Amino acid sequence: MSIKIEDDNLYDVAGLAEILNVTEKTIHKLLREKVLKGKKLGKKWYVTGAALKSYFSGENNSNEQK
């Protein structure tokens, strides 16, 4: 599920897993290892569109294989 806030989107774990065609377990692992930046609100984790773009551009991936 995606929520639009101003000029960015917030993605929950289930929605992000579906979009990226991976398991929710994979998304939780990326968040736990701080490879993907997110915020927890209540019991749910959310990732912004900006954080997702940053992840794919490699800006904050010190663990990325080269």
C-alpha positions as CSV (number, residue, x, y, z in Angstrom):
1,M,0.0,0.0,0.0
2,S,1.2,3.5,-0.9
3,I,0.2,6.7,0.9
4,K,0.8,10.1,-0.8
5,I,2.1,12.8,1.5
6,E,2.8,16.1,-0.2
7,D,5.3,15.3,-3.0
8,D,6.4,11.8,-1.8
9,N,4.9,8.4,-1.2
10,L,5.1,6.2,1.9
11,Y,5.2,2.5,1.3
12,D,4.4,-0.2,3.9
13,V,6.3,-3.4,4.0
14,A,3.5,-5.5,2.3
15,G,3.1,-2.9,-0.5
16,L,6.9,-2.6,-1.1
17,A,7.3,-6.3,-1.2
18,E,4.6,-6.6,-3.8
19,I,6.0,-3.8,-5.9
20,L,9.6,-5.2,-5.8
21,N,8.4,-8.8,-6.1
22,V,10.3,-9.9,-3.0
23,T,9.0,-11.3,0.3
24,E,8.1,-9.2,3.3
25,K,10.8,-11.0,5.1
26,T,13.4,-9.6,2.7
27,I,12.1,-6.0,3.2
28,H,12.2,-6.5,7.0
29,K,15.8,-7.8,6.7
30,L,16.8,-4.7,4.7
31,L,15.2,-2.4,7.3
32,R,16.8,-4.3,10.2
33,E,20.2,-4.1,8.7
34,K,19.7,-0.4,7.9
35,V,20.4,-1.0,4.2
36,L,17.0,0.5,3.4
37,K,15.9,3.5,5.5
38,G,12.5,3.4,7.1
39,K,10.4,4.6,10.0
40,K,8.2,2.6,12.3
41,L,4.8,4.1,13.2
42,G,2.9,2.0,15.6
43,K,3.5,-1.6,14.5
44,K,4.1,-0.9,10.8
45,W,7.2,0.1,9.0
46,Y,7.1,2.7,6.2
47,V,9.7,3.6,3.5
48,T,9.5,6.9,1.6
49,G,9.9,7.1,-2.1
50,A,13.0,9.2,-1.6
51,A,14.6,6.5,0.6
52,L,13.7,3.9,-2.0
53,K,15.4,5.9,-4.8
54,S,18.4,6.4,-2.5
55,Y,18.6,2.7,-2.0
56,F,18.6,1.9,-5.7
57,S,21.1,4.7,-6.5
58,G,23.5,3.3,-3.9
59,E,23.8,6.5,-2.0
60,N,23.6,4.8,1.4
61,N,24.6,1.2,0.6
62,S,27.9,0.6,2.2
63,N,27.2,-3.1,2.1
64,E,26.5,-3.1,-1.7
65,Q,28.7,-5.6,-3.6
66,K,30.8,-4.2,-6.4
